[in-house]
Amino acid sequence: MTTPAPLLVSKPAEPLALGVDLPMVDQPAVPFIEIETLRAKEFIPAAKEALGSLIAEQGQAKVIRPVFNWAGRNSLFPLHWGLACCAIEFAAAFGARWDAERFGVVPRSSPRQCDVMIVNGTVTWKVAHKLITLYEQMPEPKWVIAMGNCATGGGPFRTAYSVVPGVDKLVPVDVYIAGCPPRPEAMLDGILELEKLIRERKE
Amino acid sequence: MQPDDVSRVLAPALGPKLLAVEPFAGMAGRVRFERGAALELFPRVRDDLGFRHLSMVGGIDWVDHREVFYVVWSDAAHQYLLLSTDVPADNPRVETASGVWPSANWHERETWELVGIEFDNHPDLRHLLTPDGYEFRPLLRSFKLHEPEELEVKTRHV
C-alpha cells in the first residue's frame, strides 16, 4: 500500500491589518486549507483498500450501516406538501427565523426524492389514497412524521364524517408531534427525534 | 326587482305550479314552486328574468320533507333570487338544473352526497367531497356522529 501524498496545503498566515492592537494578532492564524482534488486519483484506491480490509475485519453491518445512518439522518428530505394549518408552521420552519436547512432538511416537491413524509394537517378519507400513493412512491428507507393533533389522532375533527382518525391508520408513523398547530421548534424537535431513531437503525 | 315583478313574469307560464313569490332577505324574492315545474321554471328565470348566473344549489333536511334551493344572480338587476322547492323525504327527487346553468353540476353532486337529493338526468352524479363508496348522508339530521373506528370500517376503500 503506497502512502498517499498529503492532501492539505497550508498558506502562510498573514497579519491582520486592522491598525488596532488586538490580542489575537500575535496568535498563529487558522491556516487556509485547500483540498487538491487532483490527488483524489491517488487517494481513492488507497481508501478503498483500507475500507475493504476494515469491512473484512469487522463485518459489513458494523462499518457501512453507521455511515449510511449518518448520511441519512443529516440529509432528511421531507415531502413538500401541505394539508392544513400545520403546513404554515411547516413552511415557517424553513424560513430565515428557524432555518431547518441547518439540519440538512430540505423539502422536495417530488416523492421520489424524499425520505421523510411530514403529514401536516387533517387527512380526510377523500385524500387518503393519494397519501398512500405518495408514500409508496417514496424510495426506501422512508419515515413518516405525524405533525399536529389532526394527523396524530384526528384532532378536533375526530368524530367528523370524513376525517381519518390518525394517519397511522394508513401508513406507519415513526414520530408524533403534539400541538394544534405545533410551533416550528416542535417540528424541529420531532425531526431531531427522528434523527435519533435513524442513528439506532440496525438494518 | 321586486317579488311582484318576478311573479308577473313567471305566473302566466307556470300557473298553479308557481306556489308563491315572497320577499326574502334583500333578494329579488323567494320563488316557491312545485318540483315538477323545474324544467319550465329554470329557462324562464334565466332568459326572461335575466338571472344568468347560478350561484349555489343546496338542500335542507326538514325531517318530514326536504327542501332544494337555488340561488341565482342577475348582472343587470344586480340582485339575487332564491328558487326553492319541497321534495318528500322518502322520494327526494328533482330534475337537474345543469342543462340550464352548467355550474349546477358540481353543486348538485355535493347536494346529492351530503343531503341525499337525487337529481334526475344529471350528467355525472359522482361523489365530490366524500370518497367513492361512501354510504352516509352527513348533513341529514338522522346522521349521528360515529365512533371513528365504526366509520373507518365502512368507508375503507384504499
HADDOCK unambig.tbl for C-alpha pairs under 7 A between the chains (distance, minus, plus):
assign (segid A and resid 125 and name CA) (segid B and resid 131 and name CA) 6.07 0.50 0.50
assign (segid A and resid 126 and name CA) (segid B and resid 129 and name CA) 6.83 0.50 0.50
assign (segid A and resid 126 and name CA) (segid B and resid 130 and name CA) 5.62 0.50 0.50
assign (segid A and resid 126 and name CA) (segid B and resid 131 and name CA) 4.60 0.50 0.50
assign (segid A and resid 129 and name CA) (segid B and resid 158 and name CA) 5.50 0.50 0.50
assign (segid A and resid 158 and name CA) (segid B and resid 148 and name CA) 6.57 0.50 0.50
assign (segid A and resid 159 and name CA) (segid B and resid 145 and name CA) 5.86 0.50 0.50
assign (segid A and resid 159 and name CA) (segid B and resid 146 and name CA) 5.91 0.50 0.50
assign (segid A and resid 159 and name CA) (segid B and resid 147 and name CA) 6.12 0.50 0.50
assign (segid A and resid 159 and name CA) (segid B and resid 148 and name CA) 5.74 0.50 0.50
assign (segid A and resid 160 and name CA) (segid B and resid 145 and name CA) 6.56 0.50 0.50
assign (segid A and resid 161 and name CA) (segid B and resid 138 and name CA) 6.48 0.50 0.50
assign (segid A and resid 162 and name CA) (segid B and resid 130 and name CA) 6.70 0.50 0.50
assign (segid A and resid 165 and name CA) (segid B and resid 148 and name CA) 6.07 0.50 0.50
